[in-house]
């Protein structure tokens, strides 16, 4: 492909906000780079053939690119996969490498946005402002049942101290919280906020536990019946990282027994096919999720922690920068595979959140 040739890009799972920020990024400074088409449905083996005639596809977290899908894309002329997200568990990188596909992601975008969202979830759940809002709208100014706790002096446990975990620790420390952290890779920057301890000690001592680790075989259902039993009675559990870190059925049981004091989720292990869509007129057959939604001490959001103007701008700009590297055949620092093998210059490890 010649560097001066206009590339054809198709964006799957495109929402109105994707179109808005991508159009801005495409007009300046990437105006001559590509022609873009937006599709509002997900990319899968059933829809992959619709990418015929495009050089590159852009996908999000709920698009599934297994070997079959990648093979169809390749057969239809697609040569680049652009992830407008950090995680890449939904892409078969081995198959992509074998097919010679270019794959790149956006490894970090506004970690502070997610960290601030953690605080919003905690304080909403703790001070019950969501319930107060609904009461007042119905002219009910009674504050019975809305008692909360101050954050100052509470112990907060951060599980996973990458960019987002560190930013979360920084904010909580500003409230005067005692900070504990657990990570297999101890980030030295955390030392100014608190101390690293073992996972069991963190769970036993923390009033609030916030998860910020990648989803791997070793972290799947990290929060399971055994770990929940270790947690401090009445503690709040927050997950803005990966849904599979939590055994949802086990958490449901801990809530029912009144051991777990509250749950705030921005991710859910069975969110694919649910999140980012309007299901208000349909029956959702996920019994665990529906049961969780009945608890007054459970707050669930639809994977929106990143959802800020800053993050969407950065996602669009970095995605086009990745595309430019592909078009101009330059080394891409955010590449996940190159040629027919994993790029030796890139450590294809779970995203450090």
C-alpha positions as CSV (number, residue, x, y, z in Angstrom):
1,X,0.0,0.0,0.0
2,X,1.4,3.4,-0.9
3,X,1.7,6.0,1.8
4,X,-0.2,8.6,-0.3
5,X,-3.1,6.3,-1.0
6,X,-6.3,7.1,1.0
7,X,-7.0,4.2,3.2
8,X,-10.6,3.0,3.7
9,X,-11.6,2.5,7.3
10,X,-14.8,1.0,8.7
11,X,-15.7,1.6,12.3
12,X,-17.9,-1.1,13.9
13,X,-20.1,-0.7,17.0
14,X,-20.1,3.1,16.3
15,X,-22.2,5.3,18.6
16,X,-22.9,8.9,17.9
17,X,-20.1,10.0,20.3
18,X,-17.7,7.8,18.3
19,X,-18.7,9.6,15.1
20,X,-18.4,13.0,16.7
21,X,-14.9,12.6,18.1
22,X,-13.6,10.5,15.2
23,X,-14.8,13.1,12.7
24,X,-13.0,15.8,14.6
25,X,-9.8,13.8,14.7
26,X,-10.1,12.8,11.0
27,X,-10.5,16.4,9.9
28,X,-7.4,17.7,11.7
29,X,-4.6,16.7,11.6
30,X,-5.5,13.4,9.8
31,X,-7.7,14.9,7.1
32,X,-6.0,13.2,4.2
33,X,-5.4,9.9,5.8
34,X,-8.5,7.9,5.2
35,X,-12.2,7.7,4.2
36,X,-14.4,6.5,7.1
37,X,-17.6,4.6,7.2
38,X,-19.5,4.0,10.5
39,X,-21.6,0.9,11.3
40,X,-23.7,0.7,14.4
41,X,-23.5,-3.1,14.9
42,X,-20.7,-5.3,16.3
43,X,-18.0,-7.0,14.3
44,X,-18.2,-10.8,14.5
45,X,-18.0,-13.8,12.2
46,X,-21.5,-13.0,11.0
47,X,-20.7,-9.4,10.1
48,X,-17.1,-9.6,9.1
49,X,-17.8,-10.0,5.4
50,X,-19.3,-6.5,5.4
51,X,-15.7,-5.2,5.7
52,X,-15.0,-6.2,2.1
53,X,-13.2,-3.4,0.3
54,X,-11.9,-1.8,3.5
55,X,-8.2,-1.7,4.4
56,X,-8.8,-1.4,8.1
57,X,-11.5,-2.0,10.7
58,X,-11.8,-0.2,14.0
59,X,-13.4,-2.1,16.9
60,X,-14.4,-1.7,20.6
61,X,-14.6,-4.0,23.6
62,X,-17.7,-5.9,22.6
63,X,-16.6,-6.7,19.1
64,X,-15.3,-10.3,19.0
65,X,-12.4,-11.2,16.8
66,X,-11.6,-14.9,17.1
67,X,-9.7,-16.8,14.5
68,X,-12.8,-17.3,12.2
69,X,-13.6,-13.6,12.2
70,X,-10.0,-12.6,11.5
71,X,-9.8,-15.1,8.7
72,X,-12.9,-13.7,7.0
73,X,-11.6,-10.2,7.4
74,X,-8.3,-11.1,5.8
75,X,-10.0,-12.9,3.0
76,X,-12.0,-9.7,2.3
77,X,-8.9,-7.5,2.1
78,X,-8.6,-6.1,5.6
79,X,-5.0,-5.7,6.7
80,X,-5.3,-3.6,9.9
81,X,-7.2,-4.0,13.1
82,X,-7.5,-0.8,15.2
83,X,-8.7,-1.2,18.8
84,X,-10.2,2.0,20.2
85,X,-9.7,0.5,23.7
86,X,-6.9,-0.7,25.9
87,X,-7.9,-4.3,26.5
88,X,-7.3,-6.9,23.8
89,X,-8.7,-10.1,25.3
90,X,-11.4,-10.2,22.6
91,X,-8.8,-10.5,19.8
92,X,-7.0,-13.7,18.9
93,X,-3.5,-12.1,18.6
94,X,-1.9,-15.4,17.6
95,X,-4.3,-15.8,14.7
96,X,-3.8,-12.2,13.7
97,X,0.0,-12.7,13.6
98,X,-0.3,-15.8,11.5
99,X,-2.5,-13.9,9.0
100,X,0.0,-11.0,8.9
101,X,-2.5,-8.5,10.2
102,X,-1.5,-5.2,11.8
103,X,-3.1,-4.8,15.3
104,X,-2.8,-1.8,17.5
105,X,-4.6,-0.5,20.6
106,X,-4.9,2.6,22.8
107,X,-3.0,1.4,25.9
108,X,-4.0,4.3,28.2
109,X,-6.5,7.1,28.0
110,X,-7.2,9.4,30.8
111,X,-6.6,7.1,33.8
112,X,-7.8,10.0,36.0
113,X,-11.2,9.8,34.5
114,X,-11.7,6.2,35.7
115,X,-10.1,7.0,39.1
116,X,-12.5,9.9,39.6
117,X,-15.4,7.6,38.6
118,X,-14.4,5.2,41.3
119,X,-14.8,8.0,43.9
120,X,-18.1,8.9,42.4
121,X,-19.3,5.3,42.7
122,X,-18.1,5.0,46.3
123,X,-19.6,8.3,47.5
124,X,-22.9,7.7,45.7
125,X,-23.1,4.3,47.3
126,X,-21.8,5.5,50.7
127,X,-23.8,8.7,51.0
128,X,-26.8,7.3,49.1
129,X,-27.2,10.4,46.9
130,X,-28.9,8.4,44.2
131,X,-31.6,7.4,46.5
132,X,-31.9,11.0,47.9
133,X,-32.2,12.3,44.4
134,X,-35.1,10.0,43.6
135,X,-36.9,10.8,46.9
136,X,-36.7,14.6,46.5
137,X,-38.0,14.4,43.0
138,X,-41.1,13.0,44.5
139,X,-41.3,15.6,47.2
140,X,-40.0,13.2,49.9
141,X,-37.5,15.1,52.0
142,X,-37.2,12.4,54.7
143,X,-33.6,11.4,55.3
144,X,-34.3,8.2,57.2
145,X,-32.2,5.4,55.7
146,X,-29.6,7.7,54.1
147,X,-26.9,7.5,56.7
148,X,-23.4,7.3,55.3
149,X,-19.9,7.2,56.7
150,X,-17.0,9.7,56.3
151,X,-14.1,8.6,54.1
152,X,-11.5,10.3,56.2
153,X,-9.6,7.7,58.3
154,X,-11.0,4.7,56.4
155,X,-8.7,2.1,55.0
156,X,-8.8,1.7,51.2
157,X,-7.3,-1.3,49.4
158,X,-6.2,-1.0,45.8
159,X,-5.8,-4.3,44.0
160,X,-3.6,-3.5,41.0
161,X,-1.4,-0.4,41.0
162,X,-1.1,0.6,37.3
163,X,-2.0,4.0,36.0
164,X,-5.6,3.9,37.1
165,X,-4.9,2.2,40.4
166,X,-2.2,4.8,41.3
167,X,-4.5,7.7,40.3
168,X,-7.2,6.2,42.5
169,X,-4.9,5.9,45.4
170,X,-3.8,9.5,45.0
171,X,-7.4,10.7,45.2
172,X,-8.4,8.6,48.1
173,X,-5.3,9.7,50.0
174,X,-6.5,13.3,49.6
175,X,-9.6,12.3,51.6
176,X,-7.3,11.2,54.4
177,X,-7.7,7.5,53.9
178,X,-5.2,4.9,54.9
179,X,-4.0,3.2,51.7
180,X,-3.1,-0.4,51.2
181,X,-2.2,-2.0,47.9
182,X,-1.6,-5.4,46.4
183,X,0.1,-6.1,43.1
184,X,2.5,-8.7,41.8
185,X,4.4,-5.8,40.4
186,X,5.0,-3.3,43.2
187,X,4.8,0.2,41.7
188,X,7.4,2.3,43.6
189,X,5.3,5.5,43.0
190,X,2.7,4.1,45.4
191,X,5.1,4.4,48.4
192,X,4.1,8.1,48.9
193,X,0.5,7.0,49.6
194,X,0.6,3.8,51.5
195,X,2.1,0.3,51.7
196,X,2.0,-2.9,49.8
197,X,0.6,-5.9,51.7
198,X,-0.6,-9.4,50.8
199,X,-4.0,-9.8,49.3
200,X,-5.5,-11.5,52.3
201,X,-4.4,-8.8,54.7
202,X,-5.7,-6.1,52.3
203,X,-9.1,-7.7,52.1
204,X,-9.3,-8.3,55.9
205,X,-8.4,-4.7,56.8
206,X,-9.9,-2.5,54.0
207,X,-13.2,-0.7,54.4
208,X,-13.2,-0.2,50.6
209,X,-11.6,-2.5,48.1
210,X,-11.1,-1.2,44.5
211,X,-10.1,-3.5,41.7
212,X,-7.7,-2.3,39.0
213,X,-6.0,-5.4,37.7
214,X,-6.0,-7.1,34.2
215,X,-8.1,-10.2,33.5
216,X,-5.8,-13.2,33.2
217,X,-6.2,-16.9,34.0
218,X,-4.7,-16.1,37.4
219,X,-7.0,-13.2,38.2
220,X,-10.3,-14.6,36.9
221,X,-12.7,-14.8,39.8
222,X,-10.0,-13.3,42.0
223,X,-12.9,-12.3,44.3
224,X,-14.4,-15.7,45.0
225,X,-16.2,-17.2,48.0
226,X,-12.9,-17.7,49.9
227,X,-11.7,-14.1,49.3
228,X,-15.1,-12.7,50.2
229,X,-15.1,-14.5,53.5
230,X,-11.8,-12.8,54.3
231,X,-13.1,-9.4,53.6
232,X,-13.9,-7.0,56.4
233,X,-17.6,-7.3,57.3
234,X,-19.5,-4.3,55.8
235,X,-16.8,-3.4,53.3
236,X,-17.6,-1.9,49.9
237,X,-16.3,-3.7,46.8
238,X,-15.7,-1.6,43.7
239,X,-14.8,-3.0,40.2
240,X,-14.1,-0.6,37.3
241,X,-11.6,-2.9,35.7
242,X,-12.7,-6.2,34.2
243,X,-15.9,-8.0,35.0
244,X,-14.4,-11.4,35.2
245,X,-12.3,-10.5,38.3
246,X,-15.5,-11.1,40.4
247,X,-17.5,-14.3,40.8
248,X,-20.8,-12.6,40.5
249,X,-22.8,-15.5,42.0
250,X,-20.4,-15.5,45.1
251,X,-20.8,-11.8,45.5
252,X,-24.6,-12.2,45.3
253,X,-24.4,-14.7,48.2
254,X,-22.2,-12.4,50.2
255,X,-24.7,-9.5,49.8
256,X,-27.6,-11.7,50.8
257,X,-25.8,-12.8,54.0
258,X,-25.1,-9.1,54.8
259,X,-21.3,-9.8,55.0
260,X,-20.5,-7.5,52.0
261,X,-21.6,-4.0,52.8
262,X,-22.0,-2.7,49.2
263,X,-21.1,-3.4,45.6
264,X,-20.3,-0.9,42.9
265,X,-19.7,-2.2,39.4
266,X,-18.8,-0.5,36.1
267,X,-18.1,-3.8,34.5
268,X,-19.8,-7.2,34.6
269,X,-18.5,-10.6,33.6
270,X,-21.4,-11.2,31.2
271,X,-21.7,-7.6,29.9
272,X,-21.0,-8.5,26.3
273,X,-24.3,-8.1,24.4
274,X,-25.8,-6.2,27.3
275,X,-23.8,-3.0,27.9
276,X,-23.9,-0.1,25.4
277,X,-27.4,-1.1,24.3
278,X,-30.9,-0.2,25.3
279,X,-32.7,-3.3,26.7
280,X,-35.5,-1.4,28.5
281,X,-38.1,-3.0,26.2
282,X,-36.9,-6.5,26.4
283,X,-36.5,-9.3,29.0
284,X,-33.0,-9.8,30.3
285,X,-32.4,-13.4,31.0
286,X,-29.3,-12.9,33.2
287,X,-30.8,-13.9,36.6
288,X,-27.7,-12.9,38.6
289,X,-27.6,-9.4,37.2
290,X,-31.3,-8.9,37.7
291,X,-31.0,-10.1,41.3
292,X,-28.1,-7.7,41.9
293,X,-30.1,-4.8,40.6
294,X,-32.7,-5.4,43.3
295,X,-30.3,-4.6,46.2
296,X,-30.3,-1.1,47.6
297,X,-26.6,-1.3,48.3
298,X,-25.6,-2.2,44.8
299,X,-24.8,0.3,42.1
300,X,-24.2,-0.9,38.5
301,X,-23.1,1.3,35.6
302,X,-22.6,0.4,32.0
303,X,-18.8,0.5,31.6
304,X,-18.7,4.3,31.5
305,X,-15.7,5.0,33.7
306,X,-13.6,6.3,30.8
307,X,-16.5,8.2,29.3
308,X,-15.2,11.8,29.2
309,X,-14.5,14.3,26.5
310,X,-10.8,14.0,27.3
311,X,-10.7,10.2,26.9
312,X,-12.8,10.2,23.7
313,X,-10.5,12.8,22.2
314,X,-7.4,10.8,23.1
315,X,-8.9,7.5,21.8
316,X,-9.7,9.0,18.4
317,X,-6.3,10.7,18.1
318,X,-4.3,7.7,19.1
319,X,-6.4,5.4,16.8
320,X,-5.6,7.6,13.8
321,X,-1.9,7.8,14.9
322,X,-1.9,4.0,14.8
323,X,-3.5,4.0,11.4
324,X,-0.9,6.4,10.1
325,X,1.9,4.2,11.3
326,X,0.3,1.3,9.4
327,X,-0.3,3.3,6.2
328,X,3.2,4.7,6.2
329,X,4.8,1.4,7.3
330,X,6.4,2.9,10.4
331,X,7.1,1.1,13.6
332,X,4.1,1.5,15.9
333,X,4.7,1.7,19.6
334,X,1.2,0.5,20.3
335,X,1.3,-2.5,18.0
336,X,0.3,-5.8,19.4
337,X,1.4,-8.0,16.4
338,X,3.5,-7.3,13.4
339,X,4.0,-9.4,10.3
340,X,3.4,-13.0,11.0
341,X,4.6,-13.0,14.5
342,X,4.2,-11.1,17.7
343,X,6.2,-7.9,17.6
344,X,9.3,-8.6,19.7
345,X,9.4,-4.9,20.6
346,X,6.0,-5.1,22.3
347,X,5.4,-7.0,25.5
348,X,2.0,-8.5,24.8
349,X,0.9,-8.7,28.4
350,X,-2.4,-7.9,30.1
351,X,-3.0,-4.2,30.2
352,X,-1.7,-2.6,33.3
353,X,-4.7,-0.6,34.5
